[in-house]
Each structure stands twice: as structure tokens, then as C-alpha cells.
Amino acid sequence: MEKFINIVTKLLTFIILVSIITIIFAWPVQWLWNNSLVGAIDGINKISFNQALGINILFSLLLGSKNSTSKKSE
């Protein structure tokens, strides 16, 4: 029973941390889009939190890190 509680605690902690990180990354995109682009460019509509999250995911896929972790031997 103690092992089960430990697993559930770790799972809930993980879910809460992922939620907080998602908010930290998506909220600024939504805020900047809605407060900067909407007024500056005609035809741009406000976006929702889910759309801002989608923009974050899209850009991370398109512009993701290209760093190689392999070590070069001399």
C-alpha cells in the first residue's frame, strides 16, 4: 500500500509540474499576441490559451534544438 501511495504521489507531482510549465510557456505567447499583434496588424484575431499552446508546440517542432550530444574523439 505504501508503494502505491508513493507512485500516486509521484504521478500527481509530475502532472502538476507539467501543468505549471505549460502555463509558464503558453501564457506569455497568448499575452504578447493579443496585446501586440492584434492592434498592430489588420486581420489578426485574438488567440486562446489552447491556440498559444499549439503555437509553442509548432515552433518547438519546427525550430527545435539541433545540438548533437555525441562526443568527438581526437
C-alpha positions as CSV (number, residue, x, y, z in Angstrom):
1,M,0.0,0.0,0.0
2,E,2.8,2.4,0.8
3,K,4.4,1.7,-2.6
4,F,1.1,2.6,-4.3
5,I,0.8,5.9,-2.4
6,N,4.4,6.7,-3.4
7,I,3.6,6.1,-7.1
8,V,0.4,8.1,-7.0
9,T,2.2,11.0,-5.2
10,K,4.9,11.0,-7.9
11,L,2.3,10.9,-10.7
12,L,0.4,13.8,-9.2
13,T,3.6,15.8,-8.7
14,F,4.5,15.2,-12.4
15,I,1.1,16.2,-13.6
16,I,1.2,19.4,-11.5
17,L,4.7,20.3,-12.7
18,V,3.8,19.8,-16.4
19,S,0.7,21.9,-15.9
20,I,2.7,24.8,-14.4
21,I,5.4,24.6,-17.1
22,T,2.7,24.6,-19.8
23,I,1.2,27.8,-18.3
24,I,4.6,29.4,-17.9
25,F,5.3,28.9,-21.6
26,A,1.9,29.4,-23.2
27,W,0.6,32.4,-21.3
28,P,3.3,34.9,-22.5
29,V,2.7,33.8,-26.1
30,Q,-1.0,34.5,-25.7
31,W,-0.4,37.8,-23.9
32,L,2.1,39.1,-26.5
33,W,0.0,38.0,-29.4
34,N,-3.2,39.5,-28.1
35,N,-1.6,42.8,-26.8
36,S,1.0,43.4,-29.6
37,L,0.0,41.9,-32.9
38,V,-3.8,42.3,-32.8
39,G,-3.6,46.1,-32.6
40,A,-0.6,46.4,-34.9
41,I,-1.7,44.2,-37.9
42,D,-5.1,44.3,-39.6
43,G,-6.8,40.9,-39.9
44,I,-5.1,39.3,-36.9
45,N,-7.5,37.9,-34.3
46,K,-7.0,37.3,-30.6
47,I,-6.0,33.7,-29.7
48,S,-7.0,31.5,-26.8
49,F,-4.7,29.7,-24.4
50,N,-5.0,26.5,-26.3
51,Q,-4.0,28.2,-29.5
52,A,-1.0,29.8,-27.8
53,L,0.0,26.3,-26.6
54,G,-0.3,25.0,-30.1
55,I,1.9,27.8,-31.4
56,N,4.5,26.8,-28.8
57,I,4.4,23.2,-29.8
58,L,4.6,24.0,-33.5
59,F,7.6,26.3,-33.1
60,S,9.4,23.8,-30.9
61,L,8.9,21.2,-33.6
62,L,10.0,23.5,-36.4
63,L,12.8,25.3,-34.6
64,G,13.9,22.6,-32.1
65,S,17.5,22.3,-31.0
66,K,19.8,20.7,-33.5
67,N,22.6,20.2,-30.9
68,S,24.4,16.9,-31.1
69,T,25.3,15.2,-27.9
70,S,27.9,12.8,-29.4
71,K,31.5,13.3,-28.3
72,K,34.2,13.8,-30.9
73,S,37.3,11.7,-30.3
74,E,40.6,13.4,-31.0
